[in-house]
Amino acid sequence: MNRSTTAILILMFSSAALAQAPQPVPQASGDGKVSVPWAVSVVHTIDVQKMVALMREQQSLRVGVAGSAPRYIYNVTTGLVVDDQGHVVTRLSNLDLADKNQKLTVTTNQGMTLEAKLIGVDLATGFAVLDVAYFRSTMPKLVTVSGLLDGAAVKILSTDVVPTATSERVYISPSITVSEGRVAADSIYSRARGALTLLSDALLARCDSSVVVTTENQVVGMAQYAGFGRAYLYPVDFIRDTIAKRVIEKNDNVPAGWLGMTGDSLTQLSDSDFAPLGLQRKAGVIVRQITSESAAAQAGILPNDIIIGLDDFDIAGAADLKATLSTLPAGRAIKLRAIRNHQPLELKAVLGPRPNSEPVNLLAPFDQPWESASAQRDQLLKRLEELTIRFRAYHKSPPSRETNEAIRELEIEIRHIYDSLRALGPENSGAPPKAVQDASRQAYPGAEFTGEQDVSFREGFTARQLNSQLAATLQARGGVLISSVTKNSPAERAGLKAGDVIVGTQERVLLSAAQLQALLSSQRSPIALKVVRNKEAIVVSLKLE
């Protein structure tokens, strides 16, 4: 089970210092107090040759290993003892799911190292369940908390490696460290996963599987890393009574559930396409394609059905549906609420096993919609802005191990976002023609209009991405400045004029010309555009060709 190819390479190149097996040391929090006894360090010893062979087989990669590479590397993470039956829940990367004879040990906060056996992995969530015989009937009852208020402060217990000196040599040892975080307002994506949202600058890739507790050391749950500074926080009750339970009952890996259909959010439909559906609001997913012999096909789902609910959860869009399904295992019976030919109906389905059981790439954007390219670009740009601010702040900080590690992970995620943006379409740059500069300066005195290149639209106009100065003048995040309008074109008939700024539609904000191109190419006529003209907001209905 690979987090990502990037994570694998980081582990390989950074593990030379871990050629010696990690040795146990007492675990303590940053304030010197002993950490909660249910949090343990987990060390997974990985045979490099076996791992490379697995990568070659599963991913068809050509991987070379230097002759100086160590025979073993060590994946060090955090685990939570969830009961008095010896069960520990954690998250493991680079795991051969077919091999139950993994070399695993856990280290307690008293410095005791114990052997652990892999029971299985819940592939829907990526959590693994271990069996540690020593913990049977030896652990006290978990002190848990069921809910937290928005903004509540929490402590994040994560395993790190620290050098430990003895009279003979220096060892790299696992140790529980403590950082501060807070619980954010639940997003619909977090709720759909049965999780909360956790925010902290201390959340890095190695914090995947951190144990989260209150300031009074009550266990809240475990974190699933979702990008620099944030994670999904799964409540301990869900970890113990749902995830661990289904792995323990099966005594094996539990495949992730799969419905076997694709669809579009109703918000992606033009008004002319939405009106015949007879719905009051654009909430739901319209089914586009059904995979043969899938759970969706067996349940009788048909193209053009509109999914509006799954069990007790209302589906506002495709992102909701994806998030709701993301934590469900194969074999789970679900109830879909749908609309077909203006009539409501209920469909029962039993999820099949996901064809590709690999967990989602950890560097995928947080709450990434299962929607149009323009919606994905909006979110990527928003995340890029957030990461860039953090990146600049860390570069101004004094050098340290923690600073360097944060910068390295920020660089990886920023590069990943740029790759994703390039896949969605190129951005253009250049200088605007003098005519549009003059016209725009009349409408927006004092603004400069250089640095961007005109993009031609088949609807009969040219436009460019709004620069930051004009965006600030309009108090907008971004937009598209119209440079020229062709006579007798759909744009002119719609009433668009040079100097207008297209800032979005009724459902979304547009930040760039590339986003506007993607939107117009994916929509059907007509489309309502939000436009700023002479600093006044208007709506223009554009008929597409």
Order of alpha helices (4+ residues) and beta strands (2+ residues): alpha-beta-alpha-beta-beta-beta-beta-beta-beta-beta-alpha-beta-beta-beta-beta-alpha-beta-beta-alpha-beta-alpha-beta-beta-alpha-beta-beta-beta-alpha-alpha-alpha-beta-beta-alpha-beta-alpha-beta-alpha-beta-beta
